[in-house]
Structure formats: C-alpha cells, structure tokens
Amino acid sequence: MRELTRAEEEVMQVLWKLKKGFVKEILEHFDEPKPAYNTVSTIVRILQDKGFVSHKAYGRTHEYFPLISKNEYSKMHLSTFVNDYFSNSFEKMVSFFAKEKSISVKEMEEIMKIMEGEVKKQKAK
C-alpha cells in the first residue's frame, strides 16, 4: 500500500467520515478556504488510481467510497513511521515521546494500563 500525500489524506479523512460521497459533498467538509472543486475531483481520481477509492457511476456523476479502511491505512502508516524513524521499535518511539514530554503523565498512565491489560491477555493465550 502506498503512502498518501497530505492532500490525498485530507480527502480520505472526509471519505472515511462520510463512508461515501460525491465530490461536492466531500468539498463541503473542508474548512475555509475550501480547495477548488476541480482540485478535489483530481485528488479523488488519483486516489482511485492508487486503489484507495472506487466509485459508483450515476450517468456522468460519480459517488466515491473508500476501498481501504482508516484502520488499515493507520496500521500501515504507523508501521512505516516506526520503521523509518525508530528502527522498527515501538519501545524507542514511546520512549522518545515520553522524553520529549509530548505525552502527559496521565497519558503515560493510561498507556501503561492498556499495555498491562494486553500483556495479561497474551499471557493467557
């Protein structure tokens, strides 16, 4: 799966939220200043060429829908990020954010609770 550009990701975020939509509907979900209709239309066609989106035709109008779930893309994107920046180590990534104080104490405690729960689940298997 290929990585999305920032513009492509913005369109995908809207499509994931809408589940399906025409270019006009996608455009309505952008903040001001909104991109041009033709810009969004072009990005949607690029996403289709990349295999992220498909469409249902209604005459000359197309309703677009995602082929890749947000969760699938998130997993791939995060794996690539961890691999490229943290030598494929989630431990190094979490440590980095903790040391940079990007994670609050409360968030670290929540992460630890989640991890403890997952450790128990995996040990029980």
N, C-alpha and C positions, 0 to 999 in steps of 0.2 A: 504494500500500500504506500502510495506516495504522500509526501507531506504537503499540506496546503499552504498557500500564501496567506498573508494577513487578510486580504480582501476576500479570498475564497473561504477562509474560516469564518469571517463575519456573515457571509451568505449562508454557510452551512449552519451556523448557530441559529439563524432565523428559521431555516427549514426544519431543523431538529425540533424547534419550539412549535412550529405550525403543523408539523407532520407532512403537509403537502401545501402547495400554493402556486398561484400564478405570479409572474414577475411583479405585477402591480401590487399584489398582496405582500410579497417579500419586501418590496421597496417601502411600504407603509411602516414597517417595523424598524427602519433605520432612523437614527437621530438626525436632527438638523445639523449642518446642511446635508440633505439627502444626496446620495450619488445620482447620476443621471440614469434614467430608465435603460438606455442602451448599454450603460456600463454594467448594470446588474444583469441584464439579459446576456451579455457576453460572458460574464463570470459564471453564470448558470450553465451555459453551453460548455465552457471549459471544464466545469465540474462533471458534466455529463461525459465528456471525452475522457476524463480521468477515472471514470467508473464510480464516482461518489453519488451521482444523481441520475435518475431516469425521469421519463415524463409520460403522460397520457395525453394524446392529441385530441382536441375538440376543434376540428376544422383546422384553421391556421393558428389557433391558440393552444398553448401547452401548459398543462398543470404539472409541476415538478414535485418530486418526492425523493427523500434520501434513500440510497441503497446501503449505506454504511451507517450504523448506529453511532450515536455520540459516544457511547461506552467503548465500542470497538476502536474508534479513532483515538479516544483518550488513552487507551491501553498502549496502542502503537506509538503515539506521540510521546507519552511518558517514558516508555522503554527506550526510545531513541534518545531522548533528552538525558536520561540516566546514563546510558551507554556513552554518549558523546562528551558529557561534562563531568561525570563522576565514576569513570572506569567501570561502568556497569554495576555499581554498588549503591543500593538504596541506603545502606548504612552511612556511606560517605555523604550522600545527598542530605539526609536528615541531620547529620552532624553539622554540615555546612550551614544549613538554615538555622539550626539552634545556636551555633556560634556567632552567626551574623545578627542574632536577635530578631530574625524575621518571624520567629514563632514565639508566641507568648507562653508564659509558664502554664496558663490554663490549657492552651492548645497542646503543649507537650504532655500534660497530664492526661488529656483525652486520647492522644495518640498512644500513650503507654497503656491505657485501659483497653483500647482496641487491640493492641498487639498482644497483651496478656490473654485476652479472650481468644484470639486466633491461635496462640501457642497452645492453649488448653484444648481447642478443637482439633488441632493437628496431632497432638499427642494422643488424643482419644481414638484416633483412627487406627 
